[in-house]
C-alpha cells in the first residue's frame, strides 16, 4: 500500500486560532468527522480552510488548493481534538493574561496581512471587538496544545552532522532563497480636515431627517451606511459592555427596544443607533455610520508634505532623523524607519512595485496605501540564489530542526490517536500513515 505523508501539523494547528471568515450560509453543515464524543462540522472545516488561505495569502484558490487545504485542516482539527483531550487529562490551564498577550500578537499579525483595521473590518464584515472575541477560544486552545507538546515532547536538539546530512539529502528539494530587500520608510497618517467632518455631519443629519420622516432603518442602512454592517441593515448582533467604542455604548444602553438614538460621534464618524433587543447586559443594535474619512484634498496635502520631506533628505538631511520626527509608524520611527528584510514576493503590492524600481540608497516618491502615505528608501537588495552550507548555515539548521521536530511530533501524535475513536476509518488511516 502506498503511504501518504500527511502535511505538517505543528504550524497548521495554530491557524485554527484565526477568526471565522465565512458566514454560516456559505457552507452546508453536516458532520464530517468524529473524535470520541466530539464532532467536527463541515462549517468548522470551511472556516479553517479560509483561515489557512488567509494565512497563506491565497485570495483566489484553485480547486487543487482548496482540496489540499481541506485535507490539511481536517487532519489538524482531528489532531487538535486529540491534543485537547490530552490537555484535559493532564489538567493543564492557561492564564487569562497569557491568552490576552497571544491574542494581541495574532491580531497584529492579521492586521498586517489584510492591510490595516479598516481592511480587517471590511474582510470579516464585523467589528474588531467581535473578531477578537471569536479568536479568543482558538488562541486559548492553541496555547493549551503548546503546553501539551512542551510537556511530552520537549525541545529536540540538532547535531552539526544532522544538518549536513539533511542538506546533502534535500539540497535539490530546498527552495532557492528568493530576492530579498531591506527597506526603510516614513509613514504619514492622512487625517480628516474640518471639511471632511462637515461632509460626514451633513450626511448623518440627512439620514436622521429621513428616519424622522418614516424611512425604514434597515433599508436606509443598506443604502447609505459607511460601515460593512450596512449590508445587513447595520446589525451588529449581540455585544457585551466594552465591546464597542464608549460613545456608542453610552448612547445605546439607555435606549428601549425599538428606540433610535440622537446623532452620536465617535472616532469612526457619526452614528445613528437603534436598539433591537436586550438580554441582561448584552444588547443587540443596528446603526447607520457616516464615516469620518479623509477627502481627496486631505490625501493631496499629505502627499505634498511627504514630497517636502523627500526633498529635505535629497538635500542632505538624515533619513533617520526625519523618520524619528515625521513618521507615524511607532514601531519603526526610532529605528530610522527600518523594516525587516523580506522577500520581494512577500511585500505588499504597493511596496513591491516601488521597491522594484529603486536603486540602493534611493528614496521613492510618495505613494498611498491603506495605512496612509509613504516614502520608502531601499537600503540593500539581496539577489536570489541557492542555499549553501557556507552561506546559510542558520537557515539550514532551522530547516533540519523543524523536520526533526515534525517527525517526532507525528510519531507521538500517532501513538495518541491509537487511543481514540476516529471516524471515518479511512481518515484515521490517512492520518496514521497506514
C-alpha positions, 0 to 999 in steps of 0.5 A: 500500500502506498503511504501518504505523508500527511502535511505538517501539523505543528504550524497548521494547528495554530491557524485554527486560532484565526477568526471565522471568515465565512458566514454560516450560509456559505457552507452546508453543515453536516458532520464530517468527522468524529473524535470520541464524543466530539464532532467536527462540522463541515462549517468548522472545516470551511472556516479553517480552510479560509483561515489557512488561505488567509494565512497563506495569502491565497485570495483566489484558490484553485480547486487543487488548493482548496482540496489540499487545504481541506485535507490539511485542516481536517487532519489538524482539527482531528489532531487538535481534538486529540491534543485537547483531550490530552490537555484535559487529562493532564489538567493543564490551564492557561492564564487569562493574561497569557491568552490576552498577550497571544491574542494581541500578537495574532491580531497584529499579525492579521492586521498586517496581512489584510492591510490595516483595521479598516481592511480587517473590518471590511474582510470579516464584515464585523467589528474588531471587538467581535473578531477578537472575541471569536479568536479568543477560544482558538488562541486559548486552545492553541496555547493549551496544545503548546503546553501539551507538546512542551510537556511530552515532547520537549525541545529536540536538539540538532547535531552539526552532522544532522544538518549536513546530512539533511542538506546533502539529502534535500539540497535539490528539494530546498527552495532557492532563497528568493530576492530579498530587500531591506527597506526603510520608510516614513509613514504619514497618517492622512487625517480628516480636515474640518471639511471632511467632518462637515461632509460626514455631519451633513450626511448623518443629519440627512439620514436622521431627517429621513428616519424622522420622516418614516424611512425604514432603518434597515433599508436606509442602512443598506443604502447609505451606511459607511460601515460593512454592517450596512449590508445587513441593515447595520446589525451588529448582533449581540455585544457585551459592555466594552465591546464597542467604542464608549460613545456608542455604548453610552448612547445605546444602553439607555435606549428601549427596544425599538428606540433610535438614538440622537446623532452620536460621534465617535472616532469612526464618524457619526452614528445613528443607533437603534436598539433591537433587543436586550438580554441582561447586559448584552444588547443587540443594535443596528446603526447607520455610520457616516464615516469620518474619512479623509477627502481627496484634498486631505490625501493631496496635502499629505502627499505634498508634505511627504514630497517636502520631506523627500526633498529635505533628505535629497538635500542632505538631511538624515533619513533617520532623523526625519523618520524619528520626527515625521513618521507615524509608524511607532514601531519603526520611527526610532529605528530610522524607519527600518523594516525587516528584510523580506522577500520581494514576493512577500511585500505588499503590492504597493511596496513591491512595485516601488521597491522594484524600481529603486536603486540602493540608497534611493528614496521613492516618491510618495505613494498611498496605501491603506495605512496612509502615505509613504516614502520608502528608501531601499537600503540593500537588495539581496539577489536570489540564489541557492542555499549553501552550507557556507552561506546559510548555515542558520537557515539550514539548521532551522530547516533540519530542526523543524523536520526533526521536530515534525517527525517526532511530533507525528510519531507521538501524535500517532501513538495518541490517536491509537487511543481514540475513536476516529471516524471515518476509518479511512481518515484515521488511516490517512492520518496514521500513515497506514 
